[in-house]
Amino acid sequence: MEIIIEIKKENLQKAKEILLKDDVVSRATIIFKEAKTLGFDNKNYYCYISGLEEQCEKAKKLIKDIAELIENEKKDEIIKKIKQEENTALEGFGNIFG
């Protein structure tokens, strides 16, 4: 399961602490990205979480008061951009060690 959560800049540190300190959620893949680095015109951050349904559902509950769940086409677009960025980084890393 994959989810995208939008976090306001002022709540970023609190969201990181909540998600990364939880025993269940912290075992999922969690990536934080600044919206501008993904081509969006806002000052927020996106949190990509990929894991078991239990991990994603708990993450949603833990930060529901400080962040917003992104759905539909926007979710798909953000996930695509994050994966492209990660793949590009891996390809560059692979070229170094070729």
CNS distance restraints for C-alpha pairs under 8 A (distance, minus, plus):
assign (resid   1 and name CA) (resid  50 and name CA) 5.68 0.50 0.50
assign (resid   1 and name CA) (resid  51 and name CA) 5.49 0.50 0.50
assign (resid   1 and name CA) (resid  52 and name CA) 5.85 0.50 0.50
assign (resid   1 and name CA) (resid  53 and name CA) 5.71 0.50 0.50
assign (resid   1 and name CA) (resid  56 and name CA) 7.02 0.50 0.50
assign (resid   2 and name CA) (resid  48 and name CA) 7.19 0.50 0.50
assign (resid   2 and name CA) (resid  49 and name CA) 5.66 0.50 0.50
assign (resid   2 and name CA) (resid  50 and name CA) 4.43 0.50 0.50
assign (resid   2 and name CA) (resid  51 and name CA) 6.61 0.50 0.50
assign (resid   2 and name CA) (resid  56 and name CA) 7.27 0.50 0.50
assign (resid   3 and name CA) (resid  48 and name CA) 5.94 0.50 0.50
assign (resid   3 and name CA) (resid  49 and name CA) 5.36 0.50 0.50
assign (resid   3 and name CA) (resid  50 and name CA) 6.62 0.50 0.50
assign (resid   3 and name CA) (resid  56 and name CA) 6.81 0.50 0.50
assign (resid   3 and name CA) (resid  69 and name CA) 7.58 0.50 0.50
assign (resid   3 and name CA) (resid  70 and name CA) 7.51 0.50 0.50
assign (resid   3 and name CA) (resid  75 and name CA) 7.51 0.50 0.50
assign (resid   4 and name CA) (resid  46 and name CA) 6.51 0.50 0.50
assign (resid   4 and name CA) (resid  47 and name CA) 5.57 0.50 0.50
assign (resid   4 and name CA) (resid  48 and name CA) 4.79 0.50 0.50
assign (resid   4 and name CA) (resid  49 and name CA) 6.48 0.50 0.50
assign (resid   4 and name CA) (resid  69 and name CA) 6.14 0.50 0.50
assign (resid   4 and name CA) (resid  70 and name CA) 5.45 0.50 0.50
assign (resid   4 and name CA) (resid  71 and name CA) 7.53 0.50 0.50
assign (resid   4 and name CA) (resid  75 and name CA) 6.08 0.50 0.50
assign (resid   4 and name CA) (resid  78 and name CA) 7.65 0.50 0.50
assign (resid   4 and name CA) (resid  79 and name CA) 7.47 0.50 0.50
assign (resid   5 and name CA) (resid  46 and name CA) 5.60 0.50 0.50
assign (resid   5 and name CA) (resid  47 and name CA) 5.03 0.50 0.50
assign (resid   5 and name CA) (resid  48 and name CA) 6.67 0.50 0.50
assign (resid   5 and name CA) (resid  67 and name CA) 6.46 0.50 0.50
assign (resid   5 and name CA) (resid  68 and name CA) 5.56 0.50 0.50
assign (resid   5 and name CA) (resid  69 and name CA) 4.55 0.50 0.50
assign (resid   5 and name CA) (resid  70 and name CA) 5.67 0.50 0.50
assign (resid   6 and name CA) (resid  44 and name CA) 6.77 0.50 0.50
assign (resid   6 and name CA) (resid  45 and name CA) 5.79 0.50 0.50
assign (resid   6 and name CA) (resid  46 and name CA) 4.64 0.50 0.50
assign (resid   6 and name CA) (resid  47 and name CA) 6.40 0.50 0.50
assign (resid   6 and name CA) (resid  67 and name CA) 5.71 0.50 0.50
assign (resid   6 and name CA) (resid  68 and name CA) 5.14 0.50 0.50
assign (resid   6 and name CA) (resid  69 and name CA) 6.27 0.50 0.50
assign (resid   6 and name CA) (resid  70 and name CA) 6.62 0.50 0.50
assign (resid   7 and name CA) (resid  11 and name CA) 6.32 0.50 0.50
assign (resid   7 and name CA) (resid  12 and name CA) 6.07 0.50 0.50
assign (resid   7 and name CA) (resid  15 and name CA) 7.63 0.50 0.50
assign (resid   7 and name CA) (resid  44 and name CA) 5.71 0.50 0.50
assign (resid   7 and name CA) (resid  45 and name CA) 5.10 0.50 0.50
assign (resid   7 and name CA) (resid  46 and name CA) 6.06 0.50 0.50
assign (resid   7 and name CA) (resid  47 and name CA) 7.39 0.50 0.50
assign (resid   7 and name CA) (resid  66 and name CA) 7.10 0.50 0.50
assign (resid   7 and name CA) (resid  67 and name CA) 4.82 0.50 0.50
assign (resid   7 and name CA) (resid  68 and name CA) 6.66 0.50 0.50
assign (resid   8 and name CA) (resid  12 and name CA) 6.37 0.50 0.50
assign (resid   8 and name CA) (resid  43 and name CA) 7.29 0.50 0.50
assign (resid   8 and name CA) (resid  44 and name CA) 4.65 0.50 0.50
assign (resid   8 and name CA) (resid  45 and name CA) 6.26 0.50 0.50
assign (resid   8 and name CA) (resid  66 and name CA) 7.96 0.50 0.50
assign (resid   8 and name CA) (resid  67 and name CA) 7.03 0.50 0.50
assign (resid   9 and name CA) (resid  43 and name CA) 6.52 0.50 0.50
assign (resid   9 and name CA) (resid  44 and name CA) 5.18 0.50 0.50
assign (resid   9 and name CA) (resid  45 and name CA) 6.40 0.50 0.50
assign (resid  11 and name CA) (resid  15 and name CA) 6.08 0.50 0.50
assign (resid  11 and name CA) (resid  66 and name CA) 6.51 0.50 0.50
assign (resid  11 and name CA) (resid  67 and name CA) 7.80 0.50 0.50
assign (resid  12 and name CA) (resid  16 and name CA) 6.17 0.50 0.50
assign (resid  12 and name CA) (resid  45 and name CA) 7.28 0.50 0.50
assign (resid  13 and name CA) (resid  17 and name CA) 6.23 0.50 0.50
assign (resid  14 and name CA) (resid  18 and name CA) 6.22 0.50 0.50
assign (resid  15 and name CA) (resid  19 and name CA) 6.09 0.50 0.50
assign (resid  15 and name CA) (resid  63 and name CA) 6.58 0.50 0.50
assign (resid  15 and name CA) (resid  66 and name CA) 7.38 0.50 0.50
assign (resid  15 and name CA) (resid  67 and name CA) 7.92 0.50 0.50
assign (resid  16 and name CA) (resid  20 and name CA) 5.73 0.50 0.50
assign (resid  17 and name CA) (resid  21 and name CA) 5.78 0.50 0.50
assign (resid  18 and name CA) (resid  22 and name CA) 6.42 0.50 0.50
assign (resid  18 and name CA) (resid  62 and name CA) 7.04 0.50 0.50
assign (resid  18 and name CA) (resid  63 and name CA) 7.36 0.50 0.50
assign (resid  19 and name CA) (resid  25 and name CA) 6.06 0.50 0.50
assign (resid  19 and name CA) (resid  26 and name CA) 6.19 0.50 0.50
assign (resid  19 and name CA) (resid  59 and name CA) 6.50 0.50 0.50
assign (resid  19 and name CA) (resid  62 and name CA) 7.48 0.50 0.50
assign (resid  19 and name CA) (resid  63 and name CA) 7.91 0.50 0.50
assign (resid  20 and name CA) (resid  25 and name CA) 6.94 0.50 0.50
assign (resid  20 and name CA) (resid  26 and name CA) 4.79 0.50 0.50
assign (resid  21 and name CA) (resid  26 and name CA) 6.44 0.50 0.50
assign (resid  22 and name CA) (resid  26 and name CA) 5.63 0.50 0.50
assign (resid  23 and name CA) (resid  27 and name CA) 6.94 0.50 0.50
assign (resid  24 and name CA) (resid  28 and name CA) 7.69 0.50 0.50
assign (resid  24 and name CA) (resid  54 and name CA) 7.95 0.50 0.50
assign (resid  24 and name CA) (resid  55 and name CA) 5.79 0.50 0.50
assign (resid  24 and name CA) (resid  58 and name CA) 7.78 0.50 0.50
assign (resid  25 and name CA) (resid  55 and name CA) 4.77 0.50 0.50
assign (resid  25 and name CA) (resid  56 and name CA) 6.98 0.50 0.50
assign (resid  25 and name CA) (resid  58 and name CA) 6.75 0.50 0.50
assign (resid  25 and name CA) (resid  59 and name CA) 6.02 0.50 0.50
assign (resid  26 and name CA) (resid  30 and name CA) 7.48 0.50 0.50
assign (resid  27 and name CA) (resid  51 and name CA) 7.86 0.50 0.50
assign (resid  27 and name CA) (resid  55 and name CA) 7.81 0.50 0.50
assign (resid  28 and name CA) (resid  49 and name CA) 6.57 0.50 0.50
assign (resid  28 and name CA) (resid  50 and name CA) 5.83 0.50 0.50
assign (resid  28 and name CA) (resid  51 and name CA) 4.69 0.50 0.50
assign (resid  28 and name CA) (resid  52 and name CA) 7.27 0.50 0.50
assign (resid  28 and name CA) (resid  55 and name CA) 6.56 0.50 0.50
assign (resid  29 and name CA) (resid  48 and name CA) 7.76 0.50 0.50
assign (resid  29 and name CA) (resid  49 and name CA) 5.53 0.50 0.50
assign (resid  29 and name CA) (resid  50 and name CA) 5.07 0.50 0.50
assign (resid  29 and name CA) (resid  51 and name CA) 6.27 0.50 0.50
assign (resid  30 and name CA) (resid  47 and name CA) 6.81 0.50 0.50
assign (resid  30 and name CA) (resid  48 and name CA) 5.67 0.50 0.50
assign (resid  30 and name CA) (resid  49 and name CA) 4.64 0.50 0.50
assign (resid  30 and name CA) (resid  50 and name CA) 6.70 0.50 0.50
assign (resid  31 and name CA) (resid  47 and name CA) 5.61 0.50 0.50
assign (resid  31 and name CA) (resid  48 and name CA) 5.08 0.50 0.50
assign (resid  31 and name CA) (resid  49 and name CA) 6.59 0.50 0.50
assign (resid  32 and name CA) (resid  45 and name CA) 6.78 0.50 0.50
assign (resid  32 and name CA) (resid  46 and name CA) 5.74 0.50 0.50
assign (resid  32 and name CA) (resid  47 and name CA) 4.49 0.50 0.50
assign (resid  32 and name CA) (resid  48 and name CA) 6.40 0.50 0.50
assign (resid  33 and name CA) (resid  37 and name CA) 7.11 0.50 0.50
assign (resid  33 and name CA) (resid  38 and name CA) 7.54 0.50 0.50
assign (resid  33 and name CA) (resid  45 and name CA) 5.58 0.50 0.50
assign (resid  33 and name CA) (resid  46 and name CA) 5.24 0.50 0.50
assign (resid  33 and name CA) (resid  47 and name CA) 6.40 0.50 0.50
assign (resid  33 and name CA) (resid  82 and name CA) 7.92 0.50 0.50
assign (resid  34 and name CA) (resid  38 and name CA) 7.02 0.50 0.50
assign (resid  34 and name CA) (resid  43 and name CA) 7.38 0.50 0.50
assign (resid  34 and name CA) (resid  44 and name CA) 6.39 0.50 0.50
assign (resid  34 and name CA) (resid  45 and name CA) 4.40 0.50 0.50
assign (resid  34 and name CA) (resid  46 and name CA) 6.28 0.50 0.50
assign (resid  35 and name CA) (resid  39 and name CA) 6.60 0.50 0.50
assign (resid  35 and name CA) (resid  40 and name CA) 5.20 0.50 0.50
assign (resid  35 and name CA) (resid  41 and name CA) 7.07 0.50 0.50
assign (resid  35 and name CA) (resid  42 and name CA) 6.26 0.50 0.50
assign (resid  35 and name CA) (resid  43 and name CA) 6.45 0.50 0.50
assign (resid  35 and name CA) (resid  44 and name CA) 5.68 0.50 0.50
assign (resid  35 and name CA) (resid  45 and name CA) 5.14 0.50 0.50
assign (resid  35 and name CA) (resid  46 and name CA) 6.26 0.50 0.50
assign (resid  36 and name CA) (resid  40 and name CA) 4.92 0.50 0.50
assign (resid  36 and name CA) (resid  41 and name CA) 5.89 0.50 0.50
assign (resid  36 and name CA) (resid  42 and name CA) 6.46 0.50 0.50
assign (resid  36 and name CA) (resid  43 and name CA) 6.92 0.50 0.50
assign (resid  38 and name CA) (resid  78 and name CA) 7.54 0.50 0.50
assign (resid  38 and name CA) (resid  81 and name CA) 6.38 0.50 0.50
assign (resid  38 and name CA) (resid  82 and name CA) 7.31 0.50 0.50
assign (resid  48 and name CA) (resid  79 and name CA) 7.19 0.50 0.50
assign (resid  49 and name CA) (resid  56 and name CA) 6.76 0.50 0.50
assign (resid  50 and name CA) (resid  56 and name CA) 7.23 0.50 0.50
assign (resid  51 and name CA) (resid  55 and name CA) 6.06 0.50 0.50
assign (resid  51 and name CA) (resid  56 and name CA) 6.40 0.50 0.50
assign (resid  52 and name CA) (resid  56 and name CA) 6.43 0.50 0.50
assign (resid  53 and name CA) (resid  57 and name CA) 5.97 0.50 0.50
assign (resid  54 and name CA) (resid  58 and name CA) 6.10 0.50 0.50
assign (resid  55 and name CA) (resid  59 and name CA) 6.18 0.50 0.50
assign (resid  56 and name CA) (resid  60 and name CA) 6.29 0.50 0.50
assign (resid  57 and name CA) (resid  61 and name CA) 6.43 0.50 0.50
assign (resid  58 and name CA) (resid  62 and name CA) 6.09 0.50 0.50
assign (resid  59 and name CA) (resid  63 and name CA) 6.44 0.50 0.50
assign (resid  60 and name CA) (resid  64 and name CA) 5.75 0.50 0.50
assign (resid  60 and name CA) (resid  69 and name CA) 7.35 0.50 0.50
assign (resid  63 and name CA) (resid  67 and name CA) 5.86 0.50 0.50
assign (resid  64 and name CA) (resid  68 and name CA) 6.64 0.50 0.50
assign (resid  64 and name CA) (resid  69 and name CA) 7.91 0.50 0.50
assign (resid  70 and name CA) (resid  74 and name CA) 6.86 0.50 0.50
assign (resid  70 and name CA) (resid  75 and name CA) 5.47 0.50 0.50
assign (resid  71 and name CA) (resid  75 and name CA) 4.97 0.50 0.50
assign (resid  71 and name CA) (resid  76 and name CA) 7.87 0.50 0.50
assign (resid  72 and name CA) (resid  76 and name CA) 6.55 0.50 0.50
assign (resid  73 and name CA) (resid  77 and name CA) 6.10 0.50 0.50
assign (resid  74 and name CA) (resid  78 and name CA) 6.17 0.50 0.50
assign (resid  75 and name CA) (resid  79 and name CA) 6.18 0.50 0.50
assign (resid  76 and name CA) (resid  80 and name CA) 6.10 0.50 0.50
assign (resid  77 and name CA) (resid  81 and name CA) 6.28 0.50 0.50
assign (resid  78 and name CA) (resid  82 and name CA) 6.16 0.50 0.50
assign (resid  79 and name CA) (resid  83 and name CA) 6.12 0.50 0.50
assign (resid  80 and name CA) (resid  84 and name CA) 6.12 0.50 0.50
assign (resid  81 and name CA) (resid  85 and name CA) 6.16 0.50 0.50
assign (resid  82 and name CA) (resid  86 and name CA) 6.17 0.50 0.50
assign (resid  83 and name CA) (resid  87 and name CA) 6.04 0.50 0.50
assign (resid  84 and name CA) (resid  88 and name CA) 6.09 0.50 0.50
assign (resid  85 and name CA) (resid  89 and name CA) 6.24 0.50 0.50
assign (resid  86 and name CA) (resid  90 and name CA) 6.22 0.50 0.50
assign (resid  87 and name CA) (resid  91 and name CA) 6.10 0.50 0.50
assign (resid  88 and name CA) (resid  92 and name CA) 6.24 0.50 0.50
assign (resid  89 and name CA) (resid  93 and name CA) 6.15 0.50 0.50
assign (resid  90 and name CA) (resid  94 and name CA) 6.00 0.50 0.50
assign (resid  91 and name CA) (resid  95 and name CA) 6.24 0.50 0.50
assign (resid  92 and name CA) (resid  96 and name CA) 6.56 0.50 0.50
assign (resid  93 and name CA) (resid  97 and name CA) 6.76 0.50 0.50
assign (resid  94 and name CA) (resid  98 and name CA) 5.39 0.50 0.50
